[in-house]
Amino acid sequence: MQTTSTEKTSKASKIYCLTGSLLLLFMGLFHGSGFFYVSEAIQSSNAEAFLKDIVPVLFAHPSIHLIGLAAFGVMAVFLKHQLRKLTWLLAVLVILDALLAFFLGGMIPGLLLLAAAICFVLAGLKQQPMKAAQLDL
């Protein structure tokens, strides 16, 4: 008889992944809600035409980025043996975003991003190998 070890997604890992993803989704939607305000403000300013064209696009990018990271967090819930790799990669990317937020003076967004990153790290840590049924060979 031989035992094999497989990994099963723990309930705690799923909860942490979904919590981190919801934080990222909330932040992405909240940031995106200012798109029209920023677009109108730059259009009515005396900025150069190039800036009037590029600022709305640059403003939309972080919102899309956060929503995309949230989607990968939700996808991690359905992974078994690769969950830890994806959640820790997400944590690193979100920490980099948090550092940028702190650099720009955004204390609350930075802290929310760090909270999401911690959720992804905990999701990876809670992923435990579980013994599968014994196989007769």
DSSP file (Angstrom, degrees, kcal/mol; ACC not computed):
  #  RESIDUE AA STRUCTURE BP1 BP2  ACC     N-H-->O    O-->H-N    N-H-->O    O-->H-N    TCO  KAPPA ALPHA  PHI   PSI    X-CA   Y-CA   Z-CA
    1    1 A M              0   0    0      0, 0.0     2,-0.4     0, 0.0   135,-0.2   0.000 360.0 360.0 360.0 145.9    0.0    0.0    0.0
    2    2 A Q  E     -A  135   0A   0    133,-2.2   133,-2.7     2,-0.0     2,-0.4  -0.998 360.0-144.3-137.1 138.2    1.1    3.5   -0.8
    3    3 A T  E     -A  134   0A   0     -2,-0.4     2,-0.3   131,-0.2   131,-0.1  -0.823  12.3-156.1-102.2 143.3   -0.3    6.8    0.4
    4    4 A T  E     -     0   0A   0    129,-0.5   128,-2.2    -2,-0.4     2,-0.6  -0.845   9.8-136.1-112.9 154.2   -0.4    9.8   -1.8
    5    5 A S  E     +A  131   0A   0     -2,-0.3     2,-0.3   126,-0.2   126,-0.2  -0.941  27.4 169.1-114.1 122.1   -0.5   13.4   -0.7
    6    6 A T  E     -A  130   0A   0    124,-1.7   124,-2.5    -2,-0.6     2,-0.4  -0.856  29.3-121.4-122.8 163.1   -2.8   15.8   -2.4
    7    7 A E  E     -A  129   0A   0     -2,-0.3     2,-0.4   122,-0.2    74,-0.2  -0.870  19.4-165.2-108.8 140.6   -3.8   19.2   -1.4
    8    8 A K        -     0   0    0    120,-0.8     2,-0.5    -2,-0.4   120,-0.4  -0.957  32.3-108.3-120.0 139.9   -7.4   20.3   -0.8
    9    9 A T        -     0   0    0     -2,-0.4   118,-0.1   118,-0.1    71,-0.1  -0.553  39.4-137.0 -70.4 118.9   -8.4   24.0   -0.6
   10   10 A S     >  -     0   0    0     -2,-0.5     4,-2.0   113,-0.2     5,-0.1  -0.337  14.9-118.4 -75.8 159.2   -9.2   24.7    3.0
   11   11 A K  H  > S+     0   0    0      1,-0.2     4,-2.3     2,-0.2     5,-0.2   0.884 115.7  53.8 -63.3 -38.6  -12.1   26.7    4.1
   12   12 A A  H  > S+     0   0    0      2,-0.2     4,-2.7     1,-0.2     5,-0.2   0.908 106.8  51.7 -63.5 -41.7   -9.9   29.3    5.7
   13   13 A S  H  > S+     0   0    0    113,-0.2     4,-2.6     1,-0.2    -1,-0.2   0.919 110.2  49.1 -60.5 -43.2   -7.9   29.7    2.4
   14   14 A K  H  X S+     0   0    0     -4,-2.0     4,-2.6     2,-0.2     5,-0.2   0.920 111.7  48.6 -62.6 -43.4  -11.1   30.2    0.5
   15   15 A I  H  X S+     0   0    0     -4,-2.3     4,-2.5     1,-0.2    -2,-0.2   0.925 113.0  47.0 -64.5 -44.3  -12.3   32.8    3.0
   16   16 A Y  H  X S+     0   0    0     -4,-2.7     4,-2.6     2,-0.2     5,-0.2   0.909 112.6  50.0 -64.7 -41.4   -9.0   34.7    3.0
   17   17 A C  H  X S+     0   0    0     -4,-2.6     4,-2.4    -5,-0.2    -2,-0.2   0.937 113.8  44.9 -60.7 -46.5   -8.9   34.7   -0.9
   18   18 A L  H  X S+     0   0    0     -4,-2.6     4,-2.5     2,-0.2    -2,-0.2   0.870 112.5  51.5 -68.6 -35.8  -12.4   36.0   -1.2
   19   19 A T  H  X S+     0   0    0     -4,-2.5     4,-2.2    -5,-0.2    -2,-0.2   0.940 112.5  45.4 -64.9 -47.1  -11.8   38.6    1.5
   20   20 A G  H  X S+     0   0    0     -4,-2.6     4,-2.1     1,-0.2    -2,-0.2   0.897 114.0  50.0 -61.7 -40.3   -8.7   39.9   -0.2
   21   21 A S  H  X S+     0   0    0     -4,-2.4     4,-2.8    -5,-0.2    -2,-0.2   0.891 109.0  51.1 -66.4 -39.8  -10.5   39.8   -3.6
   22   22 A L  H  X S+     0   0    0     -4,-2.5     4,-2.8     2,-0.2    -1,-0.2   0.890 108.8  51.7 -65.6 -38.3  -13.4   41.8   -2.2
   23   23 A L  H  X S+     0   0    0     -4,-2.2     4,-2.4     2,-0.2    -2,-0.2   0.936 113.0  45.1 -61.1 -45.5  -11.1   44.4   -0.8
   24   24 A L  H  X S+     0   0    0     -4,-2.1     4,-2.6     2,-0.2    -2,-0.2   0.903 113.6  49.5 -65.6 -40.9   -9.4   44.8   -4.2
   25   25 A L  H  X S+     0   0    0     -4,-2.8     4,-2.6     2,-0.2     5,-0.2   0.933 111.1  49.6 -63.6 -45.9  -12.7   44.8   -6.1
   26   26 A F  H  X S+     0   0    0     -4,-2.8     4,-2.5     1,-0.2    -2,-0.2   0.924 113.3  46.4 -58.4 -45.9  -14.1   47.5   -3.7
   27   27 A M  H  X S+     0   0    0     -4,-2.4     4,-2.7    -5,-0.2     5,-0.2   0.898 112.1  50.7 -66.0 -39.9  -11.0   49.6   -4.2
   28   28 A G  H  X S+     0   0    0     -4,-2.6     4,-2.3     2,-0.2    -2,-0.2   0.914 113.8  43.9 -63.9 -43.1  -11.1   49.2   -7.9
   29   29 A L  H  X S+     0   0    0     -4,-2.6     4,-1.3     2,-0.2    -2,-0.2   0.891 114.2  50.0 -69.5 -39.0  -14.7   50.2   -8.2
   30   30 A F  H  < S+     0   0    0     -4,-2.5     4,-0.4    -5,-0.2     3,-0.2   0.927 113.4  45.5 -64.4 -44.6  -14.3   53.1   -5.8
   31   31 A H  H >< S+     0   0    0     -4,-2.7     3,-1.5     1,-0.2    -2,-0.2   0.924 111.6  53.0 -63.5 -43.4  -11.3   54.4   -7.7
   32   32 A G  H >< S+     0   0    0     -4,-2.3     3,-1.8     1,-0.3     4,-0.3   0.747  93.2  72.6 -64.8 -24.0  -13.1   53.9  -11.0
   33   33 A S  T 3< S+     0   0    0     -4,-1.3     4,-0.3     1,-0.3     3,-0.3   0.706  92.9  56.6 -65.8 -17.2  -16.0   55.9   -9.8
   34   34 A G  T <> S+     0   0    0     -3,-1.5     4,-2.6    -4,-0.4    -1,-0.3   0.394  77.6  99.6 -91.6   3.5  -13.9   59.1  -10.1
   35   35 A F  H <> S+     0   0    0     -3,-1.8     4,-2.6     1,-0.2    -1,-0.2   0.921  83.6  43.8 -57.8 -49.0  -13.1   58.5  -13.8
   36   36 A F  H  > S+     0   0    0     -4,-0.3     4,-2.5    -3,-0.3     5,-0.2   0.870 113.0  52.3 -68.9 -35.5  -15.7   60.9  -15.1
   37   37 A Y  H  > S+     0   0    0     -4,-0.3     4,-2.4     2,-0.2    -1,-0.2   0.941 113.1  44.0 -62.5 -46.9  -14.8   63.6  -12.6
   38   38 A V  H  X S+     0   0    0     -4,-2.6     4,-2.5     2,-0.2     5,-0.2   0.905 113.1  52.0 -65.8 -41.3  -11.2   63.4  -13.5
   39   39 A S  H  X S+     0   0    0     -4,-2.6     4,-1.9    -5,-0.2    -2,-0.2   0.927 113.2  43.8 -61.5 -45.5  -11.9   63.3  -17.2
   40   40 A E  H  X S+     0   0    0     -4,-2.5     4,-2.0     2,-0.2    -1,-0.2   0.892 113.0  52.6 -67.1 -39.1  -14.1   66.5  -17.0
   41   41 A A  H  < S+     0   0    0     -4,-2.4     4,-0.4    -5,-0.2    -2,-0.2   0.913 111.9  44.2 -64.3 -43.0  -11.6   68.2  -14.8
   42   42 A I  H >< S+     0   0    0     -4,-2.5     3,-0.6     1,-0.2     5,-0.4   0.871 112.2  53.1 -71.9 -34.5   -8.7   67.7  -17.1
   43   43 A Q  H 3< S+     0   0    0     -4,-1.9    -1,-0.2    -5,-0.2    -2,-0.2   0.867 111.1  46.2 -67.6 -35.3  -10.8   68.6  -20.2
   44   44 A S  T 3< S+     0   0    0     -4,-2.0    -1,-0.2    -5,-0.1    -2,-0.2   0.488  99.8  90.1 -86.4  -1.7  -11.8   71.9  -18.6
   45   45 A S  S <  S-     0   0    0     -3,-0.6    -3,-0.0    -4,-0.4     7,-0.0  -0.293  88.2-113.6 -85.2 175.4   -8.3   72.7  -17.5
   46   46 A N        +     0   0    0     -2,-0.1     3,-0.1     3,-0.0    -3,-0.1   0.029  70.0 134.9 -97.2  26.9   -5.6   74.6  -19.5
   47   47 A A        -     0   0    0     -5,-0.4     5,-0.0     1,-0.1     0, 0.0  -0.270  65.3 -86.8 -70.3 161.3   -3.5   71.5  -19.7
   48   48 A E     >  -     0   0    0      1,-0.1     4,-2.0     3,-0.0     3,-0.3  -0.262  38.0-110.1 -66.0 157.5   -1.8   70.6  -23.0
   49   49 A A  H  > S+     0   0    0      1,-0.2     4,-1.6     2,-0.2     5,-0.2   0.857 117.3  58.2 -59.1 -38.0   -3.8   68.4  -25.5
   50   50 A F  H  > S+     0   0    0      1,-0.2     4,-2.2     2,-0.2     3,-0.3   0.924 107.6  46.4 -59.7 -44.5   -1.6   65.4  -24.9
   51   51 A L  H  > S+     0   0    0     -3,-0.3     4,-2.4     1,-0.2    -1,-0.2   0.870 107.7  56.8 -66.5 -36.3   -2.4   65.5  -21.2
   52   52 A K  H  < S+     0   0    0     -4,-2.0    -1,-0.2     1,-0.2    -2,-0.2   0.818 113.2  41.9 -64.1 -29.3   -6.1   65.9  -21.9
   53   53 A D  H  X S+     0   0    0     -4,-1.6     4,-0.5    -3,-0.3    -2,-0.2   0.855 121.1  38.1 -82.8 -37.4   -5.9   62.7  -23.9
   54   54 A I  H  X S+     0   0    0     -4,-2.2     4,-2.7    -5,-0.2     5,-0.2   0.802  99.4  70.0 -91.6 -29.8   -3.7   60.6  -21.6
   55   55 A V  H  X S+     0   0    0     -4,-2.4     4,-2.4     1,-0.2     5,-0.2   0.905  98.6  49.8 -61.0 -44.8   -4.8   61.5  -18.1
   56   56 A P  H  > S+     0   0    0      0, 0.0     4,-1.8     0, 0.0    -1,-0.2   0.905 113.2  47.7 -60.5 -37.7   -8.2   59.7  -18.2
   57   57 A V  H  X S+     0   0    0     -4,-0.5     4,-1.5     2,-0.2    -2,-0.2   0.929 112.6  48.0 -67.1 -44.7   -6.5   56.6  -19.6
   58   58 A L  H  < S+     0   0    0     -4,-2.7    -1,-0.2     1,-0.2    -3,-0.2   0.842 111.0  52.1 -65.0 -32.2   -3.9   56.7  -16.9
   59   59 A F  H  X S+     0   0    0     -4,-2.4     4,-0.6    -5,-0.2    -1,-0.2   0.866 108.5  50.5 -70.9 -35.3   -6.5   57.2  -14.3
   60   60 A A  H  X S+     0   0    0     -4,-1.8     4,-2.0    -5,-0.2     3,-0.4   0.794  94.4  75.3 -72.5 -28.2   -8.5   54.2  -15.5
   61   61 A H  H  X S+     0   0    0     -4,-1.5     4,-2.7     1,-0.2    -1,-0.2   0.899  91.5  50.1 -57.2 -48.6   -5.6   51.8  -15.4
   62   62 A P  H  > S+     0   0    0      0, 0.0     4,-2.6     0, 0.0    -1,-0.2   0.870 110.1  52.6 -60.2 -33.7   -5.3   51.3  -11.6
   63   63 A S  H  X S+     0   0    0     -4,-0.6     4,-2.2    -3,-0.4    -2,-0.2   0.940 112.2  43.8 -65.3 -46.0   -9.0   50.5  -11.4
   64   64 A I  H  X S+     0   0    0     -4,-2.0     4,-2.3     1,-0.2    -1,-0.2   0.896 113.2  53.4 -63.9 -40.6   -8.7   47.9  -14.1
   65   65 A H  H  X S+     0   0    0     -4,-2.7     4,-2.3    -5,-0.2    -2,-0.2   0.925 110.3  45.7 -60.1 -48.1   -5.5   46.6  -12.5
   66   66 A L  H  X S+     0   0    0     -4,-2.6     4,-2.2     1,-0.2    -1,-0.2   0.895 112.8  49.6 -65.8 -40.5   -7.2   46.1   -9.1
   67   67 A I  H  X S+     0   0    0     -4,-2.2     4,-1.9     2,-0.2    -1,-0.2   0.883 111.0  51.1 -66.5 -37.3  -10.3   44.5  -10.6
   68   68 A G  H  X S+     0   0    0     -4,-2.3     4,-1.9     2,-0.2    -2,-0.2   0.910 109.5  49.0 -64.7 -42.9   -8.0   42.1  -12.5
   69   69 A L  H  X S+     0   0    0     -4,-2.3     4,-1.9     1,-0.2    -2,-0.2   0.889 109.3  53.6 -63.5 -37.9   -6.0   41.2   -9.4
   70   70 A A  H  X S+     0   0    0     -4,-2.2     4,-2.1     1,-0.2    -1,-0.2   0.897 106.0  53.3 -62.2 -39.5   -9.4   40.5   -7.6
   71   71 A A  H  X S+     0   0    0     -4,-1.9     4,-2.3     1,-0.2    -1,-0.2   0.895 108.0  49.9 -63.4 -39.8  -10.4   38.2  -10.5
   72   72 A F  H  X S+     0   0    0     -4,-1.9     4,-1.8     2,-0.2    -1,-0.2   0.862 108.0  54.5 -66.5 -34.0   -7.1   36.2  -10.0
   73   73 A G  H  X S+     0   0    0     -4,-1.9     4,-0.7     2,-0.2    -2,-0.2   0.896 109.2  46.7 -64.3 -40.1   -7.9   36.0   -6.3
   74   74 A V  H >X S+     0   0    0     -4,-2.1     3,-0.9     1,-0.2     4,-0.5   0.895 110.0  54.0 -67.4 -39.2  -11.3   34.5   -7.0
   75   75 A M  H >< S+     0   0    0     -4,-2.3     3,-1.3     1,-0.2     4,-0.3   0.852  98.7  63.8 -62.5 -33.6   -9.7   32.1   -9.4
   76   76 A A  H >< S+     0   0    0     -4,-1.8     3,-1.4     1,-0.3    -1,-0.2   0.804  89.8  67.7 -61.3 -28.4   -7.3   31.0   -6.7
   77   77 A V  H << S+     0   0    0     -3,-0.9    -1,-0.3    -4,-0.7    -2,-0.2   0.827 100.2  49.6 -60.1 -31.0  -10.2   29.7   -4.7
   78   78 A F  T << S+     0   0    0     -3,-1.3    -1,-0.3    -4,-0.5     2,-0.2   0.449  93.7  94.0 -91.0  -0.7  -10.7   27.0   -7.4
   79   79 A L    <   -     0   0    0     -3,-1.4   -70,-0.0    -4,-0.3    -3,-0.0  -0.585  50.0-173.1 -88.9 154.5   -7.1   25.9   -7.5
   80   80 A K  S >  S+     0   0    0     -2,-0.2     3,-0.9   -72,-0.1     4,-0.3   0.702  77.5  12.1-108.0 -83.0   -5.8   23.0   -5.4
   81   81 A H  T 3  S+     0   0    0      1,-0.2     4,-0.2   -74,-0.2     3,-0.1   0.614 128.8  51.8 -79.4 -11.4   -2.1   22.5   -5.4
   82   82 A Q  T 3> S+     0   0    0      1,-0.1     4,-1.9     2,-0.1    -1,-0.2   0.383  78.8  98.9-102.7   3.3   -1.2   25.8   -7.1
   83   83 A L  H <> S+     0   0    0     -3,-0.9     4,-2.8     1,-0.2     5,-0.3   0.913  80.5  51.9 -57.6 -46.6   -3.2   28.0   -4.7
   84   84 A R  H  > S+     0   0    0     -4,-0.3     4,-2.2     1,-0.2     5,-0.2   0.900 108.5  50.7 -60.8 -42.6   -0.1   29.0   -2.6
   85   85 A K  H  > S+     0   0    0     -4,-0.2     4,-1.8     1,-0.2    -1,-0.2   0.927 114.6  43.1 -61.7 -44.8    1.9   30.1   -5.6
   86   86 A L  H  X S+     0   0    0     -4,-1.9     4,-2.6     2,-0.2    -2,-0.2   0.910 113.6  49.9 -70.0 -41.9   -0.9   32.3   -6.9
   87   87 A T  H  X S+     0   0    0     -4,-2.8     4,-2.2     1,-0.2    -1,-0.2   0.888 112.2  47.3 -67.2 -36.6   -1.8   33.8   -3.6
   88   88 A W  H  X S+     0   0    0     -4,-2.2     4,-2.1    -5,-0.3    -1,-0.2   0.861 111.4  51.1 -73.6 -33.6    1.7   34.7   -2.7
   89   89 A L  H  X S+     0   0    0     -4,-1.8     4,-2.3    -5,-0.2    -2,-0.2   0.928 111.0  49.1 -64.0 -44.1    2.3   36.2   -6.2
   90   90 A L  H  X S+     0   0    0     -4,-2.6     4,-2.7     1,-0.2     5,-0.2   0.912 108.8  53.7 -59.3 -42.1   -0.9   38.3   -5.7
   91   91 A A  H  X S+     0   0    0     -4,-2.2     4,-2.4     1,-0.2    -1,-0.2   0.912 108.7  48.6 -60.8 -42.7    0.4   39.3   -2.3
   92   92 A V  H  X S+     0   0    0     -4,-2.1     4,-2.1     2,-0.2    -1,-0.2   0.931 113.1  47.1 -63.3 -45.5    3.7   40.6   -3.8
   93   93 A L  H  X S+     0   0    0     -4,-2.3     4,-1.9     1,-0.2    -2,-0.2   0.898 113.5  47.9 -63.1 -40.6    1.9   42.5   -6.5
   94   94 A V  H  X S+     0   0    0     -4,-2.7     4,-2.4     2,-0.2    -1,-0.2   0.868 108.7  54.2 -70.7 -35.7   -0.6   44.1   -4.0
   95   95 A I  H  X S+     0   0    0     -4,-2.4     4,-2.4    -5,-0.2    -1,-0.2   0.905 107.3  51.5 -63.1 -40.0    2.3   45.0   -1.7
   96   96 A L  H  X S+     0   0    0     -4,-2.1     4,-1.9     1,-0.2    -2,-0.2   0.908 109.8  49.4 -62.3 -40.6    4.0   46.8   -4.6
   97   97 A D  H  X S+     0   0    0     -4,-1.9     4,-2.3     2,-0.2    -2,-0.2   0.893 109.3  52.5 -62.8 -39.2    0.7   48.7   -5.2
   98   98 A A  H  X S+     0   0    0     -4,-2.4     4,-2.7     2,-0.2    -2,-0.2   0.903 106.8  52.4 -63.8 -41.0    0.5   49.5   -1.5
   99   99 A L  H  X S+     0   0    0     -4,-2.4     4,-2.4     1,-0.2    -1,-0.2   0.900 109.6  49.3 -62.2 -39.8    4.0   51.0   -1.6
  100  100 A L  H  X S+     0   0    0     -4,-1.9     4,-2.0     2,-0.2    -1,-0.2   0.903 109.9  51.4 -64.5 -40.0    3.0   53.1   -4.6
  101  101 A A  H  <>S+     0   0    0     -4,-2.3     5,-3.1     2,-0.2     4,-0.2   0.930 111.3  46.9 -62.5 -44.8   -0.1   54.3   -2.7
  102  102 A F  H ><5S+     0   0    0     -4,-2.7     3,-1.4     3,-0.2    -1,-0.2   0.898 109.6  54.6 -63.2 -39.6    2.1   55.2    0.3
  103  103 A F  H 3<5S+     0   0    0     -4,-2.4    -1,-0.2     1,-0.3    -2,-0.2   0.869 108.7  48.8 -60.6 -37.0    4.5   57.0   -2.0
  104  104 A L  T 3<5S-     0   0    0     -4,-2.0    -1,-0.3    -5,-0.1    -2,-0.2   0.410 124.0-105.0 -84.5   2.4    1.7   59.1   -3.4
  105  105 A G  T < 5S+     0   0    0     -3,-1.4     2,-1.3    -4,-0.2    -3,-0.2   0.605  74.8 139.9  87.8  12.2    0.4   59.9    0.1
  106  106 A G     >< +     0   0    0     -5,-3.1     4,-2.1    -6,-0.2    -1,-0.2  -0.670  16.8 166.8 -92.0  85.1   -2.5   57.6    0.1
  107  107 A M  H  > S+     0   0    0     -2,-1.3     4,-2.4     2,-0.2    -1,-0.2   0.929  75.0  46.0 -65.8 -46.7   -2.4   56.2    3.7
  108  108 A I  H  > S+     0   0    0      2,-0.2     4,-2.5     1,-0.2     5,-0.2   0.945 115.2  45.4 -66.8 -48.1   -5.9   54.7    3.6
  109  109 A P  H  > S+     0   0    0      0, 0.0     4,-2.5     0, 0.0    -1,-0.2   0.909 113.2  52.3 -60.4 -37.9   -5.6   53.0    0.2
  110  110 A G  H  X S+     0   0    0     -4,-2.1     4,-2.3     1,-0.2    -2,-0.2   0.916 110.8  46.1 -62.5 -43.0   -2.1   51.8    1.2
  111  111 A L  H  X S+     0   0    0     -4,-2.4     4,-2.2     2,-0.2    -1,-0.2   0.887 112.3  50.5 -68.1 -38.7   -3.5   50.2    4.4
  112  112 A L  H  X S+     0   0    0     -4,-2.5     4,-2.1     2,-0.2    -2,-0.2   0.897 110.9  49.6 -65.2 -39.1   -6.4   48.6    2.5
  113  113 A L  H  X S+     0   0    0     -4,-2.5     4,-2.5    -5,-0.2    -2,-0.2   0.907 109.9  50.6 -65.8 -41.0   -4.0   47.2    0.0
  114  114 A L  H  X S+     0   0    0     -4,-2.3     4,-2.5     2,-0.2    -2,-0.2   0.888 108.1  53.5 -63.3 -37.3   -1.8   45.8    2.8
  115  115 A A  H  X S+     0   0    0     -4,-2.2     4,-1.9     2,-0.2    -1,-0.2   0.915 109.7  47.7 -62.3 -42.4   -4.8   44.2    4.3
  116  116 A A  H  X S+     0   0    0     -4,-2.1     4,-1.9     2,-0.2    -2,-0.2   0.910 111.1  51.2 -64.4 -41.4   -5.6   42.5    1.0
  117  117 A A  H  X S+     0   0    0     -4,-2.5     4,-2.2     1,-0.2    -2,-0.2   0.906 108.5  51.3 -62.6 -41.5   -2.0   41.3    0.7
  118  118 A I  H  X S+     0   0    0     -4,-2.5     4,-2.8     1,-0.2    -1,-0.2   0.891 106.7  55.0 -63.3 -38.7   -2.1   39.9    4.2
  119  119 A C  H  X S+     0   0    0     -4,-1.9     4,-2.1     1,-0.2    -1,-0.2   0.913 109.0  47.2 -59.3 -42.6   -5.3   38.0    3.3
  120  120 A F  H  X S+     0   0    0     -4,-1.9     4,-1.8     2,-0.2    -2,-0.2   0.879 111.6  50.1 -69.5 -36.7   -3.6   36.4    0.3
  121  121 A V  H  X S+     0   0    0     -4,-2.2     4,-2.3     2,-0.2    -2,-0.2   0.939 112.1  47.9 -64.3 -45.6   -0.5   35.5    2.4
  122  122 A L  H  X S+     0   0    0     -4,-2.8     4,-2.3     1,-0.2    -2,-0.2   0.870 107.5  56.3 -63.2 -36.3   -2.8   33.9    5.0
  123  123 A A  H  X S+     0   0    0     -4,-2.1     4,-0.5    -5,-0.2    -1,-0.2   0.913 109.8  46.0 -61.2 -41.2   -4.7   32.1    2.3
  124  124 A G  H >< S+     0   0    0     -4,-1.8     3,-0.6     1,-0.2    -2,-0.2   0.887 112.8  49.5 -67.5 -39.0   -1.4   30.5    1.2
  125  125 A L  H 3< S+     0   0    0     -4,-2.3    -2,-0.2     1,-0.2    -1,-0.2   0.833 107.4  54.5 -69.7 -31.6   -0.3   29.7    4.7
  126  126 A K  H 3< S+     0   0    0     -4,-2.3     2,-0.9    -5,-0.2  -113,-0.2   0.601  81.2 103.5 -78.8 -10.5   -3.7   28.0    5.5
  127  127 A Q    <<  -     0   0    0     -3,-0.6  -118,-0.1    -4,-0.5   -47,-0.0  -0.640  56.5-177.7 -74.7 109.1   -3.3   25.7    2.5
  128  128 A Q        -     0   0    0     -2,-0.9  -120,-0.8  -120,-0.4     2,-0.2  -0.885  29.4-115.1-114.2 138.6   -2.3   22.4    4.1
  129  129 A P  E     -A    7   0A   0      0, 0.0     2,-0.4     0, 0.0  -122,-0.2  -0.488  33.8-159.0 -66.7 139.8   -1.5   19.1    2.4
  130  130 A M  E     -A    6   0A   0   -124,-2.5  -124,-1.7    -2,-0.2     2,-0.3  -0.957  20.2-110.5-123.3 142.4   -4.0   16.4    3.3
  131  131 A K  E     -A    5   0A   0     -2,-0.4  -126,-0.2  -126,-0.2     2,-0.1  -0.505  32.0-146.3 -71.5 132.1   -3.5   12.7    3.1
  132  132 A A  E     -     0   0A   0   -128,-2.2  -128,-0.1    -2,-0.3     3,-0.1  -0.365  37.4 -70.6 -87.5 174.3   -5.5   11.0    0.4
  133  133 A A  E     -     0   0A   0      1,-0.1  -129,-0.5    -2,-0.1    -1,-0.2  -0.302  61.1 -95.3 -62.7 149.9   -7.0    7.6    0.6
  134  134 A Q  E     -A    3   0A   0   -131,-0.1     2,-0.4    -3,-0.1  -131,-0.2  -0.451  38.8-145.2 -70.6 140.3   -4.5    4.8    0.5
  135  135 A L  E     -A    2   0A   0   -133,-2.7  -133,-2.2    -2,-0.1     2,-0.6  -0.896   4.3-137.9-109.7 135.9   -4.0    3.2   -2.9
  136  136 A D              0   0    0     -2,-0.4  -133,-0.0  -135,-0.2    -2,-0.0  -0.819 360.0 360.0 -90.2 123.9   -3.3   -0.4   -3.6
  137  137 A L              0   0    0     -2,-0.6    -1,-0.1     0, 0.0    -2,-0.0   0.385 360.0 360.0-114.0 360.0   -0.6   -0.9   -6.2
